Amino acid sequence: MRVFNFSAGPSMLPLEVLKRVQAKLLDYEGCGMSVAELSHRGKVYEEINAETEALMRELMHVPANYDIIFIQGGASLQFAAIPLNIRINKKADYVVSGNWASNALKEAQNIGKHYGCDYKAIASSEDKVFSYVPKITKSMIRPDADYLHICQNNTIFGTRYNYIPDAGNVPIVNDMSSCILSEDYDVSKYGVIYAGAQKNLAPAGVTVVIVRKDLQDKFAPECPTMLKWKTQVDQKSLYNTPPSLSTYMAMEVMRYVKELGGIKAMQKHNEEKAALLYNFLDSSKFYRNPVNKEDRSLMNITFVSPSSELDDKFVKESEKAGLMFLKGHKLVGGMRASIYNAMPIEGVKALIEFMKKFELANK
Amino acid sequence: MRVFNFSAGPSMLPLEVLKRVQAKLLDYEGCGMSVAELSHRGKVYEEINAETEALMRELMHVPANYDIIFIQGGASLQFAAIPLNIRINKKADYVVSGNWASNALKEAQNIGKHYGCDYKAIASSEDKVFSYVPKITKSMIRPDADYLHICQNNTIFGTRYNYIPDAGNVPIVNDMSSCILSEDYDVSKYGVIYAGAQKNLAPAGVTVVIVRKDLQDKFAPECPTMLKWKTQVDQKSLYNTPPSLSTYMAMEVMRYVKELGGIKAMQKHNEEKAALLYNFLDSSKFYRNPVNKEDRSLMNITFVSPSSELDDKFVKESEKAGLMFLKGHKLVGGMRASIYNAMPIEGVKALIEFMKKFELANK
């Protein structure tokens, strides 16, 4: 029996997609081989690779002056790749809105200090345990910064940007790992968008990077070939052997998203699910969402019960009820329901039913 | 109908493994989730991760003073990681026995030139289109080299080391991408062994690195966190989200290899397959294997017909006969049969039957 999986990532995939992948696993569309066995230099995989790119471009309305690559390493590897790919004035500004945004800055600083680079936080919400997203105005950003780095959705703390920072001519580099394909974003407002796939897009192991063309030739001389975006742009993500099974599954996920009506339909679906859970939390005297209301994430909804003992009990009992991975991140404790695209509204309803029962039994 | 897939990588997986993966794809051993959906911080995936490591250690007899990590990026990313992880005297020696060995050196040089490092080729077989493996003696290696880099099996050219170079106290770093698990290697003779999974181990997207403990704290200060072996050793390959589906499939492949009798059984199976094809080639007046006999690969067997026109015809017609991806690499032309662990002997027999028929029709 399938359970409802609230994991922050890797996370639920659409059941329909898993079924399609399963049906083709031994023989992909009559070619006599599994996708996992296909040479990436052959026609069949090249078509998968091209369709994956085309679907991402179509779904996200990616303008022609951007390239899209599917690579390995996760967002964590991009934390290093970013300062190695965009080095102009050796300075960049970071907004520290959560743990991953903080890690991105630390990695840039670790690397940059060897090259006289000045990477710094221009704002942070650490003062209130990252329960809000800082408001960034143009005057806060150094006009000669190489880029402004933000993290669109903060997986651990359950917040998200509800606005697009005005950075003037400074390109915004946006970590969209936990929200890509969940809402309609204006790609043209960003210089670089990157995302690990394991939340909304595919199994772990593939990372998408959307890079404006003018930001592809600013790399540092010591940037490793494999970290250089231009390497993979020039080779259409096939410079070396790609993570083909995960990339293929990204294609199947995006085909399915398209069938369901594209990103706008996903957004509506996600807004409905989130509203259901937030409304319940707001009406509850037992549970509490600790996040600044206007910055609430649609993807990751954190909540606490009256005590950490009850939180522990909640997590244990919810797993027995088939509601998996609701334990909050160790940095915040409590609970977290990650309700990405693939989580059906029935999952959220089942969670609320369980929450009601748990409250009754424990208040 | 399944075909025989002679691709150099990604390549054939054991049909039995694909069937097992398929059967569990929607619900992994009753947990209600696909492996692709499992949180890497949960008990089920942690067990998979631990078993994958344990199987590799058992099958390859990896001594206790080595750690094994499963990471992203492929061997190509390791080409950069190696000189960033082992920097002692800022010099290292490379044996250029093929295209990938050459790429490993070039990447080290690209990075090293910014830090005053001296990475050089101490031997090359480029003079004869890499048709042999250079003989390395201790006197050729700088005694204060940080490491000696070799590539055990040369996928494109179809050669392999038939000896272990004596490098004295200089650790040998060995790219085993196209031969890991195919023969019984003495791990203790090497400082580092690394391999992309997509030939003998798993679908593309996971890379194994086996690192001796004393080589884990020699990294350069500017080494990105994600490229540092120690990062993943300390976190048991779970520093960031792992390529969990590919890693899991590596576990299934290694379980199966163990069931079949382990590496010694694989080696016997591989020697039989290779002997069959080499014997046929040696007895043929139509086909020719262009490689130095004693350096012949067990995994990648290259051959040519009397003309490049016939080679092209061979590739086309073999595909129609269900023998896929026999085209040789563009650097050498001709044909290449990659016969990794998962290729059954029936595949080699079918290839030889086709070769006989093709010869009859075209001689």
Interface residues (C-beta under 8 A of the other chain):
Chain A: M1 R2 V3 N5 S7 A8 G9 P10 S11 M12 L13 L15 L18 K19 V21 Q22 L25 L26 D27 C31 G32 M33 S34 A36 E37 L38 S39 H40 G42 Q72 G73 G74 A75 S76 L77 F79 A80 L84 E107 N110 I111 H114 Y115 G196 Q198 P203 A204 G205 V206 P221 E222 P224 T225 M226 L227 Y239 N240 T241 P242 P243 S244 L245 S246 M249 G322 M324 F325
Chain B: M1 R2 V3 N5 S7 A8 G9 P10 S11 M12 L13 L15 L18 K19 V21 Q22 L25 L26 D27 C31 G32 M33 S34 A36 E37 L38 S39 H40 G42 Q72 G73 G74 A75 S76 L77 F79 A80 L84 E107 N110 I111 H114 Y115 G196 Q198 P203 A204 G205 V206 P221 E222 P224 T225 M226 L227 Y239 N240 T241 P242 P243 S244 L245 S246 M249 G322 M324 F325
